[in-house]
Amino acid sequence: MVSHVLSFDVENWFDGNLHRRWTGRLGETGAATGDRLPAEVDAVLSLLSEAGGVKATFFVLGSVAAAHPEVVRRLADGGHEIGCHGMEHDLVREVTPVRYLEGLRRARGLLQELSGQPVAGHRAPSWSIDRRVPWAVAAVIDAGFSYDSSVFPARTPLYGEPSWPVAPFWLATSAGKHLLELPPAVLRLGPLSLPYGGGLYWRVLPFALVHLLLRRASSPRVTYLHPWELNPEPAGPLPAGTPFAARAALHWGVKHSRGRLRRLLSALGFQEFRAVVGSLSADPRLPTVTLRGLEDEAA
């Protein structure tokens, strides 16, 4: 049976780019609702322990690590891999190259200090590395990361590169730098793409379909969730006028997500990114996507 990659983006529910424009900037909404994140991470750790000690990669937001260093230590002490989710949950295209690189270096240094382990993996907020920010690949490499999971190979209103591979590939700059890219699970059906790797897609798609696609996969697929998605208590409150899409992204299917994950953990195998990146890096069959543009602007 294929063992898939399990990952979590460790951030507050109000950090999400889709809805935080409606709920206020970082901390404003959280101060009004109480800090749920440490308890949510503990619940994830308990769930993984109950499933036989499944190990996962946790991409931790730098601002979360600074506010809750004990969370990073608990994850590392539990034998899980620590990855970097950037310093703040800003879309890459909305920050300058210099600020982006500085944030990556700061966040990676903090996470390595707290976890006591090398931090090799990076995931940009909201899958926001795409052709609009060709310089970002060089920045991720220059910050010290050896693999990345920031590209979403399907079009959404907020992010996505539907023309890019759905399986692991190399992201290359015209300057000759290479970064191993591992996108989340997406089913390509001709011109159509069906994301099923996690998040809202796991919550709204029929469980049987997600289970079938993962079970029939011939190679590891990348899956992802957020700790707040496994909290049955609704996130909020959301102010009047918040669009349906933002409310759905937070609330749709959350009550059942913990049970869904528990069922998948009992039926399928899951592992960390670091369990697969070595063999993938040595695979000569991986395709390469070369970005053209100001790749070295952030260096």
C-alpha positions in Angstrom: 0.0 0.0 0.0 1.3 3.5 -0.9 2.1 5.7 2.1 1.0 9.3 1.4 2.5 12.5 2.8 0.6 14.1 5.6 1.1 17.8 6.4 -0.4 20.6 8.5 -0.2 24.3 8.1 0.1 25.7 11.6 -1.7 29.0 11.7 -4.6 30.7 13.4 -8.0 30.5 11.7 -8.0 34.2 11.2 -4.7 34.2 9.3 -6.2 32.9 6.1 -5.9 35.2 3.1 -9.4 34.6 1.8 -11.3 35.9 4.8 -8.9 37.9 6.9 -9.7 41.0 4.9 -13.2 40.7 6.4 -12.1 39.7 10.0 -9.3 42.2 10.5 -5.5 41.8 10.5 -3.5 39.4 12.6 -4.4 39.4 16.3 -7.3 41.7 16.1 -9.9 39.0 15.7 -7.9 36.5 17.8 -7.9 38.8 20.7 -11.7 38.9 20.7 -12.2 35.1 20.3 -9.4 33.7 22.5 -6.3 31.8 21.4 -7.4 28.4 20.2 -4.2 27.3 18.4 -2.2 25.5 21.2 -5.2 23.3 22.1 -5.9 22.6 18.4 -2.3 21.5 17.8 -2.5 19.3 20.9 -5.7 17.7 19.5 -3.9 16.9 16.2 -1.0 15.3 18.1 -3.5 13.2 20.1 -5.2 12.0 17.0 -1.9 11.0 15.3 -0.8 9.2 18.4 -4.1 7.3 18.6 -3.6 6.3 14.9 -0.5 4.4 15.9 2.0 7.2 16.0 1.7 8.6 12.5 4.3 11.2 11.8 3.5 14.4 9.8 5.2 17.6 8.6 4.0 20.7 10.3 4.6 23.9 8.3 4.6 26.5 11.1 4.0 30.2 10.6 6.9 32.2 12.0 4.6 34.6 13.9 2.9 31.6 15.5 6.3 30.2 16.5 7.2 33.5 18.1 3.9 33.7 20.0 3.8 30.0 21.0 7.4 28.6 21.1 6.1 25.7 23.2 3.9 24.5 20.3 7.0 24.1 18.1 8.8 22.3 20.9 5.9 19.9 21.4 5.8 19.0 17.7 9.5 18.4 17.6 9.5 16.4 20.8 6.7 14.2 19.3 9.1 13.2 16.5 7.4 15.3 13.8 9.1 17.2 11.0 9.0 21.0 11.3 8.6 23.0 8.0 8.3 26.7 7.4 5.2 28.6 6.4 6.8 32.0 6.1 7.0 34.7 8.8 3.5 36.2 8.2 0.6 34.8 6.3 1.0 37.2 3.3 0.6 36.2 -0.3 4.0 36.2 -1.9 2.9 38.5 -4.7 1.8 41.1 -2.1 5.3 41.6 -0.5 8.6 42.8 -1.9 11.3 40.3 -2.8 13.6 41.6 -0.1 10.9 41.4 2.6 10.0 37.9 1.5 13.6 36.6 1.7 14.2 38.4 5.1 11.0 36.8 6.4 12.0 33.3 5.2 15.4 33.6 6.9 14.0 34.9 10.1 11.2 32.3 10.3 13.6 29.4 9.4 16.1 30.5 12.0 13.5 30.7 14.7 12.0 27.3 13.9 15.4 25.6 13.8 16.3 27.2 17.2 13.0 26.1 18.8 12.8 22.6 17.3 16.5 21.6 17.4 16.2 20.1 13.9 17.1 21.4 10.4 14.2 22.9 8.6 14.4 21.8 5.0 10.8 22.3 3.7 8.9 25.4 2.9 5.2 26.1 2.0 4.1 29.6 1.0 0.9 31.0 2.5 -2.1 30.1 0.3 0.0 28.2 -2.3 1.1 31.6 -3.6 4.2 30.7 -5.6 3.4 30.9 -9.3 4.5 32.5 -12.5 3.8 36.0 -11.2 6.6 35.8 -8.7 9.5 34.0 -10.5 12.0 35.5 -8.0 10.4 33.6 -5.2 12.0 30.2 -6.1 15.5 31.7 -5.8 14.5 33.3 -2.5 13.4 29.9 -1.1 16.6 28.3 -2.1 18.8 31.2 -0.8 17.0 31.0 2.5 18.3 27.4 2.9 15.3 25.2 1.9 15.9 22.1 -0.2 12.2 21.3 -1.0 9.0 23.2 -1.4 5.2 22.6 -1.4 3.9 25.9 -2.5 2.4 25.3 -6.0 -1.2 24.4 -6.4 -1.7 22.8 -9.9 -5.3 23.9 -10.3 -7.0 27.3 -10.8 -8.8 28.9 -7.9 -9.9 32.5 -7.3 -7.0 33.1 -5.0 -4.1 30.9 -6.3 -3.1 28.1 -8.7 -1.1 27.2 -11.8 -3.3 24.7 -13.7 -0.6 24.1 -16.4 2.0 22.8 -14.0 2.5 19.1 -13.1 0.3 17.4 -10.5 3.2 15.1 -9.6 6.6 16.2 -8.0 8.8 18.2 -10.3 11.8 20.5 -10.3 11.2 24.3 -10.3 14.2 25.9 -12.0 15.3 29.5 -12.4 17.1 30.7 -15.6 20.2 31.2 -13.4 20.3 27.4 -13.0 19.0 27.0 -9.4 16.7 24.0 -8.8 14.1 23.4 -6.1 12.2 20.2 -5.6 8.5 20.9 -5.7 5.8 18.6 -4.2 2.3 19.9 -5.0 -0.9 18.8 -3.2 -3.0 15.9 -4.6 -4.9 17.0 -7.7 -6.6 14.7 -10.2 -6.1 15.9 -13.8 -9.0 15.0 -16.1 -8.2 16.5 -19.5 -8.5 20.3 -19.2 -10.1 19.9 -15.7 -8.4 19.6 -12.4 -10.0 18.2 -9.2 -8.1 19.0 -6.0 -8.5 16.4 -3.3 -5.4 16.8 -1.2 -7.0 18.4 1.8 -8.4 21.6 3.3 -11.8 22.7 2.1 -11.7 20.0 -0.7 -11.5 17.2 1.9 -14.4 18.7 3.8 -16.8 19.1 0.8 -15.9 16.1 -1.4 -17.6 12.8 -0.6 -15.4 10.8 1.8 -15.6 7.7 -0.4 -14.2 9.7 -3.4 -11.2 11.0 -1.4 -10.5 7.6 0.0 -10.8 5.9 -3.4 -8.4 8.4 -5.1 -5.8 8.1 -2.4 -6.1 4.3 -2.2 -5.7 3.9 -6.0 -2.7 6.2 -6.3 0.4 4.5 -7.5 2.8 6.9 -5.8 2.7 9.1 -2.6 0.3 12.1 -2.8 0.6 15.2 -0.7 -2.2 15.9 1.7 -2.7 18.9 4.0 -5.0 20.3 6.7 -5.0 23.1 9.3 -5.3 22.4 13.0 -8.3 24.7 13.2 -10.2 22.5 10.6 -10.2 19.7 13.1 -11.8 21.9 15.8 -15.6 21.2 15.9 -16.2 24.6 17.5 -17.0 27.1 14.7 -14.4 29.8 14.1 -15.4 33.4 14.5 -17.3 35.5 15.1 -17.4 36.8 11.6 -18.6 40.4 11.0 -21.8 41.2 9.2 -21.3 41.3 5.4 -18.7 38.5 5.3 -19.1 36.9 1.9 -20.4 33.3 1.6 -17.1 32.1 0.2 -15.2 33.2 3.3 -17.8 31.7 5.7 -17.8 28.4 3.7 -14.0 28.2 3.8 -14.1 28.4 7.6 -17.2 26.4 8.5 -18.2 24.0 5.7 -17.7 20.4 6.9 -15.6 21.3 9.9 -17.8 19.3 12.3 -17.0 16.1 10.4 -13.4 16.7 9.5 -11.8 15.1 12.6 -13.8 11.9 12.0 -12.9 11.9 8.4 -9.2 12.2 9.1 -9.4 9.5 11.8 -11.0 7.2 9.2 -8.3 7.9 6.6 -5.6 7.4 9.1 -7.0 3.9 10.0 -7.4 2.9 6.3 -4.3 4.3 4.6 -0.6 4.9 5.3 0.8 8.4 5.9 4.3 9.8 6.5 6.4 13.0 6.6 7.9 14.9 3.6 11.4 14.0 4.8 10.6 10.3 4.2 10.2 10.8 0.5 12.3 13.8 -0.6 15.5 11.9 -0.8 14.3 9.3 -3.3 12.4 11.9 -5.3 15.5 14.1 -5.6 17.4 11.2 -7.1 14.7 10.3 -9.6 15.9 11.2 -13.1 12.3 11.1 -14.5 11.1 14.2 -12.7 10.1 17.0 -15.1 11.5 20.5 -14.8 9.5 23.8 -15.0 11.8 26.8 -15.7 10.7 30.2 -14.5 11.8 33.3 -16.5 12.1 36.7 -15.0 13.7 38.5 -12.1 14.6 35.3 -10.3 17.6 36.7 -8.4 15.9 40.0 -7.4 15.6 38.8 -3.7 19.1 37.6 -3.4 
